[in-house]
Amino acid sequence: MPSLPSVSPIALFSAAAVNGPLGLGAVLQQALDTHWYVLGPQVQGFEEAFAAYVGVPHAVGVANGTDALELALRAAGVQRGDRVLTVANAGFYSSTALHAIGAVPVYVDVDEASLTLSPAALAQALAAPGPKPVAVVVTHLYGQLADMPALLPLCRAAGLVVIEDCAQAHGAEQAGRQAGAWGDLACFSFYPTKNLGALGDGGAVLTASPDRAERLRALRQYGWSHKYTVAVPGGGNSRLDALQAAVLHAKLPHLAAHNAARRATAARYNAAFAGLPLRCPPSVGADFVAHLYVLRTARREALRGFLQARGIATEVHYPLADHQQPAYPGACLAGGLPVTEAACATALTLPCYPGLPAADVERVVVAVQDFFAQEPPAC
């Protein structure tokens, strides 16, 4: 029996769709025929389509999702030494961007159910004495949209710039608004395994502000106001290439169907695991697009080994919290992070991606049920 991967195989789209319903071969040839390979009309066309899809006026394509975060922070005016609130259970991506510009990440605990930024913990952080933050990075994690209706009023009252990290939430929706349509800026990754994935790296920053959009376009290309004139400090080389934009534009109309397939797998898992001693994702509704299916169990390593023996791969997203990373000791915490630390110790990712056959979903279901049907180890 073949091994079952835990996350979407990169080849799922690129190999199967060349002559399939997306017409990928024709899409790539059309892009090549323009003789634009970086930026250009393919990128502009995708930017316009993706901005319209999310419901935000401006999208600026960049090289990857981490660059998107860094450039969004720069476009927001975040400076060296500024304090920015963020979470510590999301793979260090926002922290990487913050350290790149010399800002200070201040870690806030997450909600027990959703594992996204906790409104209660955010309120406590904002009320604490000491230097005040200038911005907050709100990460939509594992496909689960954070509680923006609760978080946004707190941020607005505190005068914070709100930056959404939507790298795992393409198409998630809450109260009629898409992920990326809530904050002042929103950052997306198009890494191949994302819900909307390219054939390589890619990213975008979305904003309603024309001034910030113009600044982002300068920042992604050396800070140029026009060619070879550096007018905006902090710029670099972070441009979306035309082939990736063409692929993303072709895949965008299929995003809703792919998300529905992910959500259906997650719903099957939730139903099958309802009586087991573990925690499942709290939602399989529109606010969850099942980028990853992450359960929590104190017996993580034992379950992992059991599944591996049955040819089912798993992953841990993410095993080490940002404030525990050895490269950056002395991290700044807004209070304790008990939920964050517990999540990092218990989270386990099961296979969940479009194209995952129903028979393989059942393989996972039976294996997890069989594991918990065993007698627990003696104390």
C-alpha positions, 0 to 999 in steps of 0.5 A: 500500500503506498504511503499517504502524505500529510500535506498536498503533494506539490505535483497534484496540480502541476502534473495532473492539470497540464492537459486537464480542465485548467489548460495549464499548458496553454496558460504557460505558453500564453505567458511565454508568448508575451515575453514578459517574465517578471511583473508585466501584464500577467502579473497585473491581470492576476493582481486585479483578479485576486483583489476583486476576489478578496474584495480589496481595491489593490493587490501587489504581487511579490516574491513570497509570503515572508516578503509580503509580511516584511513589505507590509510592515514597511509600507505601514511605517513600522520602524526599527525598535517599534513593538508589534503584537503577534502570535508565537504558534505559527511557524516564526514567519511573522517573527522573521519579517519583524526581525528583518526590519529590526522591530520587536515582536511581542507575543500574545497568547491564542484562543483555546479553540481556534489557536488564533489570536485571543481577543481576551489576551489582546485586550490584556496586552493593550491594557498593560503598562509600558511601551505601546505597540504600533501594529498587530499581525493577525495570523489566520492559522491552519485555514481558520479565520481569526475572530476579526469581529472581536479583534478589530474593535480592540485594534482600532481603539488602540490605534494599531495598524492591522496586518492580516497574515492570510498565508493559510486562509485563501478564501476563508470568510466571516460575516460576509468578508474574506480573509484579507478584507479586514485589516489595513494590509493583508499578506498572502503566500502562494507556495505550492501547497497553499490553498491557492498555490503556484508552481514555485514561490509567490506572494501578494500584499492587499490593501485598500489604501492607494498610497500604501499600494504605491509604496508597496510597488516601489518597495518590491523593486528596490524602492524605485519611483521610476527606473534606477531612481531609489525614492523609498528606503527599505526596498529590495528585489521581491517581484512576482514572476509572470509564469507564477501569476499566470498559473495562479490566475488560472487556478483562482476560479477553482479555489472555492471547489478545492476549499470545499474538498478540503472542508469535506475531508475535515468534516469527515474527520471531525465526525469520526473523531468526535468521541475520541480523547483529542481536540479537533478543529472547532469549525468546518464552516465558511470561516475554515478552509482546512489548509491543514487538518490539525488535531491535538492529543497528549499522545502525539508521538505515539499516535504519529508512530502508529500512523507511520507504521500504517503508511500514513505520514503526519507533520507537526505544525509547529513544534517550537513556539517563536519565543522558544527559538534558540536564535532569539533568546529573551523574547518579549511576551505579553503575559504567559503563553500557556495555550500557545505552549500546549498547542505546540506540544500536542498539535498533529497534522493529518492528510487533508488536501484536494484530490485526497481519495475518499478511500484514503480518508477512511484509511486515516479514520480507521487508523486513528480510531484503532489507535485510541481503541487500544488500551492506554499505556500503564502509568 
